[in-house]
Amino acid sequence: MAFQQHLVNKFSPLLISVFSPLRHCANFAATTQKAAHSPQSPFLLKTMDEFGEDTAIAQRPMPKWEKAGLRIERNCAENQIFLNIVQEIVDKFGWDNSAHDYDMWKKAFGPNFSMFFALDQNRVPMGCISMALYPQVAHWSMFYVRDPYHGQQLGRALARRALEFAGDRPVFGYAVPEMWHKYEEEYAFHHYLDWRLWSFGAKCADVRPERLDHDSSVELKDWHEASFDKLLLFDRKQTVGIDRSAYLREALRLPQSAAKVAMCRETGDVVGLCQARHLLGDRLGISLFYANSASVASALLRAVLLQFAGPDPSAKFDSFIYKTPSTNTDSVRLFRQLVQNGPVERRLFYPQFSRYSLPFPGHRIFSIGDEHVSLI
């Protein structure tokens, strides 16, 4: 007995240190089992399915524009909704919209085009934004909110919908001076081209196509008389490889427009393209105007204007719109030759990209296509 008591005294501390953790585990298990049958605090260890429809869940505050009864709708069927808001945009910013743009954009891009409208209860648009998708890049535009809804987060809601639609593509657009800084800060449009876009406006009474020169090295044809494959090959030189075939097919067929191509007499290749369009506000716009040289550009612009507007464009149109990269001095000189000493209005736009920029060559671009989905 004395020996056994000696062993107990010697090893008791060791036994306690070994079995104490086991006793703690047992106590913890018992506590957990008891807790499993007791009422739980709200939101602890519950899935969303376990909350009934009547359970109060914390929600974000409703923005003022939603409280006012607006809702955002994609690609409204009614062209009149587009016309309702675009005329106000044209009056404020001079954008180069045609009455036929919206239908053409939807046809050209199909599911790869979205225009989001913020509509009131009477389906009157109070804001809008558009996004056209190419494989390598997305082009956003038509970003506008009517004055009564400024400061009500409607612009952010529209931008969020558009950027979600663009996915992981870099996004490109032409910003008005009042907005480029906002795009940079809020939407990470940190990348720029090495040129700005100058949108020149002149009175058609000052526009005289016969002032421009011919170029005997090229043959001028209506666009549909040329090989479309050759036209696409030429187009990719300006778009740095981006395929605009679907857009070009529809844009060149736009009602109230005319387009010509310049074919090199020696090689048969397309070396220039130019389109004239009837814009909202009885304006004459030059679009999709690209050329290998200033002499080709001059011959093209002369022929297109004479065909579409006649020797005196003021008989059909009030003003003339021409949108050129700021670095293309040949293009600026060509415009001045066309209008000579007439007064000129100039608007400035900032070509901006998110993520990274694409090097669109300003020296080959004389007047961009529509500034909303065409990229250049």
Contacts in CASP RR format, 6 or more apart in sequence:
PFRMAT RR
TARGET T0000
AUTHOR 0000-0000-0000
METHOD contacts of the structure
MODEL  1
MAFQQHLVNKFSPLLISVFSPLRHCANFAATTQKAAHSPQSPFLLKTMDE
FGEDTAIAQRPMPKWEKAGLRIERNCAENQIFLNIVQEIVDKFGWDNSAH
DYDMWKKAFGPNFSMFFALDQNRVPMGCISMALYPQVAHWSMFYVRDPYH
GQQLGRALARRALEFAGDRPVFGYAVPEMWHKYEEEYAFHHYLDWRLWSF
GAKCADVRPERLDHDSSVELKDWHEASFDKLLLFDRKQTVGIDRSAYLRE
ALRLPQSAAKVAMCRETGDVVGLCQARHLLGDRLGISLFYANSASVASAL
LRAVLLQFAGPDPSAKFDSFIYKTPSTNTDSVRLFRQLVQNGPVERRLFY
PQFSRYSLPFPGHRIFSIGDEHVSLI
40 46 0 8 1.000
51 57 0 8 1.000
63 152 0 8 1.000
63 153 0 8 1.000
63 154 0 8 1.000
63 157 0 8 1.000
64 149 0 8 1.000
64 151 0 8 1.000
64 152 0 8 1.000
64 153 0 8 1.000
65 118 0 8 1.000
65 126 0 8 1.000
65 149 0 8 1.000
65 152 0 8 1.000
65 153 0 8 1.000
65 154 0 8 1.000
65 157 0 8 1.000
68 120 0 8 1.000
68 149 0 8 1.000
68 152 0 8 1.000
69 120 0 8 1.000
69 121 0 8 1.000
70 118 0 8 1.000
70 119 0 8 1.000
70 120 0 8 1.000
70 126 0 8 1.000
70 149 0 8 1.000
70 154 0 8 1.000
71 118 0 8 1.000
71 119 0 8 1.000
72 116 0 8 1.000
72 117 0 8 1.000
72 118 0 8 1.000
72 119 0 8 1.000
72 157 0 8 1.000
72 158 0 8 1.000
72 161 0 8 1.000
73 116 0 8 1.000
73 117 0 8 1.000
73 119 0 8 1.000
74 114 0 8 1.000
74 115 0 8 1.000
74 116 0 8 1.000
74 117 0 8 1.000
74 161 0 8 1.000
75 106 0 8 1.000
75 113 0 8 1.000
75 114 0 8 1.000
75 115 0 8 1.000
76 82 0 8 1.000
76 115 0 8 1.000
76 117 0 8 1.000
76 119 0 8 1.000
76 123 0 8 1.000
78 123 0 8 1.000
79 102 0 8 1.000
79 103 0 8 1.000
81 117 0 8 1.000
81 119 0 8 1.000
81 123 0 8 1.000
81 125 0 8 1.000
82 101 0 8 1.000
82 102 0 8 1.000
82 115 0 8 1.000
82 117 0 8 1.000
82 125 0 8 1.000
82 128 0 8 1.000
83 99 0 8 1.000
83 102 0 8 1.000
84 124 0 8 1.000
84 125 0 8 1.000
85 117 0 8 1.000
85 125 0 8 1.000
85 127 0 8 1.000
85 128 0 8 1.000
85 144 0 8 1.000
85 146 0 8 1.000
86 95 0 8 1.000
86 97 0 8 1.000
86 101 0 8 1.000
86 102 0 8 1.000
86 142 0 8 1.000
86 280 0 8 1.000
87 280 0 8 1.000
88 144 0 8 1.000
88 146 0 8 1.000
89 95 0 8 1.000
89 97 0 8 1.000
89 142 0 8 1.000
89 144 0 8 1.000
90 97 0 8 1.000
90 279 0 8 1.000
90 280 0 8 1.000
90 281 0 8 1.000
93 176 0 8 1.000
93 347 0 8 1.000
94 199 0 8 1.000
94 321 0 8 1.000
94 347 0 8 1.000
95 371 0 8 1.000
95 372 0 8 1.000
96 199 0 8 1.000
96 277 0 8 1.000
96 279 0 8 1.000
96 283 0 8 1.000
96 285 0 8 1.000
96 287 0 8 1.000
96 321 0 8 1.000
96 323 0 8 1.000
96 369 0 8 1.000
96 370 0 8 1.000
96 371 0 8 1.000
97 279 0 8 1.000
97 280 0 8 1.000
97 370 0 8 1.000
97 372 0 8 1.000
98 104 0 8 1.000
98 254 0 8 1.000
98 256 0 8 1.000
98 257 0 8 1.000
98 277 0 8 1.000
98 278 0 8 1.000
98 279 0 8 1.000
98 280 0 8 1.000
98 370 0 8 1.000
99 256 0 8 1.000
99 280 0 8 1.000
100 254 0 8 1.000
100 255 0 8 1.000
100 256 0 8 1.000
101 370 0 8 1.000
101 372 0 8 1.000
102 115 0 8 1.000
104 250 0 8 1.000
104 251 0 8 1.000
104 254 0 8 1.000
105 113 0 8 1.000
105 115 0 8 1.000
105 130 0 8 1.000
105 132 0 8 1.000
105 372 0 8 1.000
105 373 0 8 1.000
106 113 0 8 1.000
107 250 0 8 1.000
108 246 0 8 1.000
108 247 0 8 1.000
108 249 0 8 1.000
108 250 0 8 1.000
108 251 0 8 1.000
108 373 0 8 1.000
109 132 0 8 1.000
109 133 0 8 1.000
109 246 0 8 1.000
109 247 0 8 1.000
109 373 0 8 1.000
112 132 0 8 1.000
112 133 0 8 1.000
112 134 0 8 1.000
113 130 0 8 1.000
113 131 0 8 1.000
113 132 0 8 1.000
113 133 0 8 1.000
113 373 0 8 1.000
114 130 0 8 1.000
114 131 0 8 1.000
114 161 0 8 1.000
114 162 0 8 1.000
114 165 0 8 1.000
115 128 0 8 1.000
115 129 0 8 1.000
115 130 0 8 1.000
115 131 0 8 1.000
115 142 0 8 1.000
116 128 0 8 1.000
116 129 0 8 1.000
116 130 0 8 1.000
116 158 0 8 1.000
116 161 0 8 1.000
116 162 0 8 1.000
117 125 0 8 1.000
117 127 0 8 1.000
117 128 0 8 1.000
118 125 0 8 1.000
118 126 0 8 1.000
118 127 0 8 1.000
118 128 0 8 1.000
118 145 0 8 1.000
118 149 0 8 1.000
118 154 0 8 1.000
118 157 0 8 1.000
118 158 0 8 1.000
119 125 0 8 1.000
119 126 0 8 1.000
120 126 0 8 1.000
125 146 0 8 1.000
126 145 0 8 1.000
126 146 0 8 1.000
126 148 0 8 1.000
126 149 0 8 1.000
126 154 0 8 1.000
127 144 0 8 1.000
127 145 0 8 1.000
127 146 0 8 1.000
127 149 0 8 1.000
127 154 0 8 1.000
127 155 0 8 1.000
127 158 0 8 1.000
128 142 0 8 1.000
128 143 0 8 1.000
128 144 0 8 1.000
128 158 0 8 1.000
129 140 0 8 1.000
129 141 0 8 1.000
129 142 0 8 1.000
129 143 0 8 1.000
129 144 0 8 1.000
129 155 0 8 1.000
129 158 0 8 1.000
129 159 0 8 1.000
129 161 0 8 1.000
129 162 0 8 1.000
130 140 0 8 1.000
130 141 0 8 1.000
130 142 0 8 1.000
130 143 0 8 1.000
130 162 0 8 1.000
130 372 0 8 1.000
130 373 0 8 1.000
131 138 0 8 1.000
131 139 0 8 1.000
131 140 0 8 1.000
131 162 0 8 1.000
131 163 0 8 1.000
131 165 0 8 1.000
131 166 0 8 1.000
131 171 0 8 1.000
132 138 0 8 1.000
132 139 0 8 1.000
132 140 0 8 1.000
132 247 0 8 1.000
132 372 0 8 1.000
132 373 0 8 1.000
133 165 0 8 1.000
133 166 0 8 1.000
133 169 0 8 1.000
134 169 0 8 1.000
134 242 0 8 1.000
134 243 0 8 1.000
134 244 0 8 1.000
134 375 0 8 1.000
135 242 0 8 1.000
135 243 0 8 1.000
136 169 0 8 1.000
136 170 0 8 1.000
136 242 0 8 1.000
136 358 0 8 1.000
137 169 0 8 1.000
137 170 0 8 1.000
137 171 0 8 1.000
137 172 0 8 1.000
137 242 0 8 1.000
137 353 0 8 1.000
137 358 0 8 1.000
137 375 0 8 1.000
138 165 0 8 1.000
138 166 0 8 1.000
138 167 0 8 1.000
138 169 0 8 1.000
138 170 0 8 1.000
138 171 0 8 1.000
138 172 0 8 1.000
139 171 0 8 1.000
139 172 0 8 1.000
139 173 0 8 1.000
139 372 0 8 1.000
139 373 0 8 1.000
139 374 0 8 1.000
139 375 0 8 1.000
140 162 0 8 1.000
140 163 0 8 1.000
140 166 0 8 1.000
140 171 0 8 1.000
140 172 0 8 1.000
140 173 0 8 1.000
141 173 0 8 1.000
141 174 0 8 1.000
141 371 0 8 1.000
141 372 0 8 1.000
141 373 0 8 1.000
142 372 0 8 1.000
143 155 0 8 1.000
143 158 0 8 1.000
143 159 0 8 1.000
143 162 0 8 1.000
143 179 0 8 1.000
145 154 0 8 1.000
145 155 0 8 1.000
145 158 0 8 1.000
156 186 0 8 1.000
159 186 0 8 1.000
159 187 0 8 1.000
163 171 0 8 1.000
163 187 0 8 1.000
170 191 0 8 1.000
170 353 0 8 1.000
170 354 0 8 1.000
170 355 0 8 1.000
170 356 0 8 1.000
170 357 0 8 1.000
170 358 0 8 1.000
171 187 0 8 1.000
171 189 0 8 1.000
171 353 0 8 1.000
171 354 0 8 1.000
171 355 0 8 1.000
172 351 0 8 1.000
172 352 0 8 1.000
172 353 0 8 1.000
172 354 0 8 1.000
172 358 0 8 1.000
172 375 0 8 1.000
173 189 0 8 1.000
173 351 0 8 1.000
173 352 0 8 1.000
173 353 0 8 1.000
174 197 0 8 1.000
174 349 0 8 1.000
174 350 0 8 1.000
174 351 0 8 1.000
174 352 0 8 1.000
174 371 0 8 1.000
175 183 0 8 1.000
175 189 0 8 1.000
175 349 0 8 1.000
175 350 0 8 1.000
175 352 0 8 1.000
176 347 0 8 1.000
176 349 0 8 1.000
176 350 0 8 1.000
177 348 0 8 1.000
177 350 0 8 1.000
180 189 0 8 1.000
180 350 0 8 1.000
180 352 0 8 1.000
183 189 0 8 1.000
183 352 0 8 1.000
184 190 0 8 1.000
184 352 0 8 1.000
187 354 0 8 1.000
188 354 0 8 1.000
188 355 0 8 1.000
189 352 0 8 1.000
189 353 0 8 1.000
189 354 0 8 1.000
190 353 0 8 1.000
190 354 0 8 1.000
191 352 0 8 1.000
191 353 0 8 1.000
191 354 0 8 1.000
191 355 0 8 1.000
191 356 0 8 1.000
191 357 0 8 1.000
192 350 0 8 1.000
192 351 0 8 1.000
192 352 0 8 1.000
192 353 0 8 1.000
192 357 0 8 1.000
193 325 0 8 1.000
193 351 0 8 1.000
193 357 0 8 1.000
193 359 0 8 1.000
193 360 0 8 1.000
193 362 0 8 1.000
194 327 0 8 1.000
194 359 0 8 1.000
195 325 0 8 1.000
195 326 0 8 1.000
195 327 0 8 1.000
195 328 0 8 1.000
195 351 0 8 1.000
195 362 0 8 1.000
196 325 0 8 1.000
196 326 0 8 1.000
196 348 0 8 1.000
196 349 0 8 1.000
196 350 0 8 1.000
196 351 0 8 1.000
197 323 0 8 1.000
197 324 0 8 1.000
197 325 0 8 1.000
197 326 0 8 1.000
197 348 0 8 1.000
197 349 0 8 1.000
197 350 0 8 1.000
197 351 0 8 1.000
197 368 0 8 1.000
197 371 0 8 1.000
198 323 0 8 1.000
198 324 0 8 1.000
198 325 0 8 1.000
198 326 0 8 1.000
198 332 0 8 1.000
198 346 0 8 1.000
198 347 0 8 1.000
198 348 0 8 1.000
198 349 0 8 1.000
199 321 0 8 1.000
199 322 0 8 1.000
199 323 0 8 1.000
199 346 0 8 1.000
199 347 0 8 1.000
199 348 0 8 1.000
199 349 0 8 1.000
199 371 0 8 1.000
200 321 0 8 1.000
200 322 0 8 1.000
200 323 0 8 1.000
200 324 0 8 1.000
200 335 0 8 1.000
200 344 0 8 1.000
200 345 0 8 1.000
200 346 0 8 1.000
201 319 0 8 1.000
201 320 0 8 1.000
201 321 0 8 1.000
201 322 0 8 1.000
201 344 0 8 1.000
201 345 0 8 1.000
201 346 0 8 1.000
201 347 0 8 1.000
202 319 0 8 1.000
202 320 0 8 1.000
202 322 0 8 1.000
202 339 0 8 1.000
202 342 0 8 1.000
202 343 0 8 1.000
202 344 0 8 1.000
202 345 0 8 1.000
203 314 0 8 1.000
203 318 0 8 1.000
203 319 0 8 1.000
203 320 0 8 1.000
203 342 0 8 1.000
203 343 0 8 1.000
204 284 0 8 1.000
204 309 0 8 1.000
204 313 0 8 1.000
204 314 0 8 1.000
204 316 0 8 1.000
204 317 0 8 1.000
204 318 0 8 1.000
204 319 0 8 1.000
204 320 0 8 1.000
205 314 0 8 1.000
206 320 0 8 1.000
206 339 0 8 1.000
206 340 0 8 1.000
206 341 0 8 1.000
206 342 0 8 1.000
206 343 0 8 1.000
207 284 0 8 1.000
207 305 0 8 1.000
207 309 0 8 1.000
207 313 0 8 1.000
207 314 0 8 1.000
207 320 0 8 1.000
207 338 0 8 1.000
207 339 0 8 1.000
208 311 0 8 1.000
208 312 0 8 1.000
208 338 0 8 1.000
208 340 0 8 1.000
209 301 0 8 1.000
209 302 0 8 1.000
209 305 0 8 1.000
209 306 0 8 1.000
209 309 0 8 1.000
209 310 0 8 1.000
209 311 0 8 1.000
209 313 0 8 1.000
209 338 0 8 1.000
210 302 0 8 1.000
210 306 0 8 1.000
210 311 0 8 1.000
211 337 0 8 1.000
211 338 0 8 1.000
211 340 0 8 1.000
212 298 0 8 1.000
212 299 0 8 1.000
212 301 0 8 1.000
212 302 0 8 1.000
212 334 0 8 1.000
212 337 0 8 1.000
212 338 0 8 1.000
213 295 0 8 1.000
213 298 0 8 1.000
213 299 0 8 1.000
213 302 0 8 1.000
214 298 0 8 1.000
214 299 0 8 1.000
214 302 0 8 1.000
215 262 0 8 1.000
215 295 0 8 1.000
215 296 0 8 1.000
215 298 0 8 1.000
215 299 0 8 1.000
217 264 0 8 1.000
217 265 0 8 1.000
217 266 0 8 1.000
217 295 0 8 1.000
217 296 0 8 1.000
218 262 0 8 1.000
218 263 0 8 1.000
218 264 0 8 1.000
218 265 0 8 1.000
218 271 0 8 1.000
218 272 0 8 1.000
218 296 0 8 1.000
218 299 0 8 1.000
219 262 0 8 1.000
219 263 0 8 1.000
219 265 0 8 1.000
220 260 0 8 1.000
220 261 0 8 1.000
220 262 0 8 1.000
220 263 0 8 1.000
220 299 0 8 1.000
220 300 0 8 1.000
220 303 0 8 1.000
221 260 0 8 1.000
221 261 0 8 1.000
221 263 0 8 1.000
222 258 0 8 1.000
222 259 0 8 1.000
222 260 0 8 1.000
222 261 0 8 1.000
223 231 0 8 1.000
223 252 0 8 1.000
223 259 0 8 1.000
223 260 0 8 1.000
223 261 0 8 1.000
223 273 0 8 1.000
223 275 0 8 1.000
224 252 0 8 1.000
225 261 0 8 1.000
226 261 0 8 1.000
226 263 0 8 1.000
226 270 0 8 1.000
227 270 0 8 1.000
228 245 0 8 1.000
228 249 0 8 1.000
230 268 0 8 1.000
230 269 0 8 1.000
230 270 0 8 1.000
231 248 0 8 1.000
231 261 0 8 1.000
231 270 0 8 1.000
231 273 0 8 1.000
232 243 0 8 1.000
232 244 0 8 1.000
232 245 0 8 1.000
232 248 0 8 1.000
233 269 0 8 1.000
233 270 0 8 1.000
234 269 0 8 1.000
234 270 0 8 1.000
234 271 0 8 1.000
234 272 0 8 1.000
234 273 0 8 1.000
234 290 0 8 1.000
235 244 0 8 1.000
235 248 0 8 1.000
235 273 0 8 1.000
235 290 0 8 1.000
236 242 0 8 1.000
236 243 0 8 1.000
237 361 0 8 1.000
237 364 0 8 1.000
238 290 0 8 1.000
238 360 0 8 1.000
238 361 0 8 1.000
238 364 0 8 1.000
238 365 0 8 1.000
238 376 0 8 1.000
239 360 0 8 1.000
239 375 0 8 1.000
239 376 0 8 1.000
240 358 0 8 1.000
240 359 0 8 1.000
240 360 0 8 1.000
240 361 0 8 1.000
242 358 0 8 1.000
242 375 0 8 1.000
244 374 0 8 1.000
244 375 0 8 1.000
247 373 0 8 1.000
247 374 0 8 1.000
248 288 0 8 1.000
251 275 0 8 1.000
251 287 0 8 1.000
251 288 0 8 1.000
251 369 0 8 1.000
251 370 0 8 1.000
251 374 0 8 1.000
252 259 0 8 1.000
252 275 0 8 1.000
252 288 0 8 1.000
254 275 0 8 1.000
254 277 0 8 1.000
256 277 0 8 1.000
256 278 0 8 1.000
257 275 0 8 1.000
257 276 0 8 1.000
257 277 0 8 1.000
257 278 0 8 1.000
257 287 0 8 1.000
257 308 0 8 1.000
258 275 0 8 1.000
258 276 0 8 1.000
258 304 0 8 1.000
258 307 0 8 1.000
258 308 0 8 1.000
259 273 0 8 1.000
259 274 0 8 1.000
259 275 0 8 1.000
259 276 0 8 1.000
259 288 0 8 1.000
259 304 0 8 1.000
260 273 0 8 1.000
260 274 0 8 1.000
260 300 0 8 1.000
260 303 0 8 1.000
260 304 0 8 1.000
260 307 0 8 1.000
261 270 0 8 1.000
261 272 0 8 1.000
261 273 0 8 1.000
262 270 0 8 1.000
262 271 0 8 1.000
262 272 0 8 1.000
262 273 0 8 1.000
262 291 0 8 1.000
262 296 0 8 1.000
262 299 0 8 1.000
262 300 0 8 1.000
263 269 0 8 1.000
263 270 0 8 1.000
263 271 0 8 1.000
264 270 0 8 1.000
264 271 0 8 1.000
271 291 0 8 1.000
271 292 0 8 1.000
271 293 0 8 1.000
271 296 0 8 1.000
272 290 0 8 1.000
272 291 0 8 1.000
272 292 0 8 1.000
272 296 0 8 1.000
272 297 0 8 1.000
272 300 0 8 1.000
273 288 0 8 1.000
273 289 0 8 1.000
273 290 0 8 1.000
273 291 0 8 1.000
273 300 0 8 1.000
274 286 0 8 1.000
274 288 0 8 1.000
274 289 0 8 1.000
274 290 0 8 1.000
274 291 0 8 1.000
274 297 0 8 1.000
274 300 0 8 1.000
274 301 0 8 1.000
274 303 0 8 1.000
274 304 0 8 1.000
274 366 0 8 1.000
274 367 0 8 1.000
275 286 0 8 1.000
275 287 0 8 1.000
275 288 0 8 1.000
275 289 0 8 1.000
275 304 0 8 1.000
275 369 0 8 1.000
276 284 0 8 1.000
276 285 0 8 1.000
276 286 0 8 1.000
276 287 0 8 1.000
276 304 0 8 1.000
276 305 0 8 1.000
276 307 0 8 1.000
276 308 0 8 1.000
276 309 0 8 1.000
277 284 0 8 1.000
277 285 0 8 1.000
277 286 0 8 1.000
277 287 0 8 1.000
278 284 0 8 1.000
278 285 0 8 1.000
278 317 0 8 1.000
279 285 0 8 1.000
279 321 0 8 1.000
281 318 0 8 1.000
281 319 0 8 1.000
282 317 0 8 1.000
282 318 0 8 1.000
282 319 0 8 1.000
283 317 0 8 1.000
283 318 0 8 1.000
283 319 0 8 1.000
283 320 0 8 1.000
283 321 0 8 1.000
284 308 0 8 1.000
284 309 0 8 1.000
284 313 0 8 1.000
284 316 0 8 1.000
284 317 0 8 1.000
284 319 0 8 1.000
284 320 0 8 1.000
284 321 0 8 1.000
285 320 0 8 1.000
285 321 0 8 1.000
285 322 0 8 1.000
285 367 0 8 1.000
286 301 0 8 1.000
286 304 0 8 1.000
286 320 0 8 1.000
286 321 0 8 1.000
286 322 0 8 1.000
286 323 0 8 1.000
286 366 0 8 1.000
286 367 0 8 1.000
287 323 0 8 1.000
287 367 0 8 1.000
287 368 0 8 1.000
287 369 0 8 1.000
287 370 0 8 1.000
287 374 0 8 1.000
288 367 0 8 1.000
288 368 0 8 1.000
288 369 0 8 1.000
288 374 0 8 1.000
289 297 0 8 1.000
289 300 0 8 1.000
289 301 0 8 1.000
289 365 0 8 1.000
289 366 0 8 1.000
289 367 0 8 1.000
289 368 0 8 1.000
289 369 0 8 1.000
290 364 0 8 1.000
290 365 0 8 1.000
290 366 0 8 1.000
291 297 0 8 1.000
291 300 0 8 1.000
291 364 0 8 1.000
291 366 0 8 1.000
292 364 0 8 1.000
293 330 0 8 1.000
294 330 0 8 1.000
294 331 0 8 1.000
294 333 0 8 1.000
294 334 0 8 1.000
297 330 0 8 1.000
297 331 0 8 1.000
297 334 0 8 1.000
297 366 0 8 1.000
298 334 0 8 1.000
298 337 0 8 1.000
301 334 0 8 1.000
301 338 0 8 1.000
301 366 0 8 1.000
305 313 0 8 1.000
309 316 0 8 1.000
309 317 0 8 1.000
310 316 0 8 1.000
313 320 0 8 1.000
320 339 0 8 1.000
322 335 0 8 1.000
322 367 0 8 1.000
323 367 0 8 1.000
323 368 0 8 1.000
323 369 0 8 1.000
323 371 0 8 1.000
324 331 0 8 1.000
324 332 0 8 1.000
324 335 0 8 1.000
324 365 0 8 1.000
324 366 0 8 1.000
324 367 0 8 1.000
324 368 0 8 1.000
325 331 0 8 1.000
325 362 0 8 1.000
325 363 0 8 1.000
325 365 0 8 1.000
325 368 0 8 1.000
327 362 0 8 1.000
327 363 0 8 1.000
328 362 0 8 1.000
328 363 0 8 1.000
328 365 0 8 1.000
328 366 0 8 1.000
330 363 0 8 1.000
330 366 0 8 1.000
331 365 0 8 1.000
331 366 0 8 1.000
331 367 0 8 1.000
334 366 0 8 1.000
349 371 0 8 1.000
351 360 0 8 1.000
360 375 0 8 1.000
360 376 0 8 1.000
365 376 0 8 1.000
368 374 0 8 1.000
368 376 0 8 1.000
369 376 0 8 1.000
END
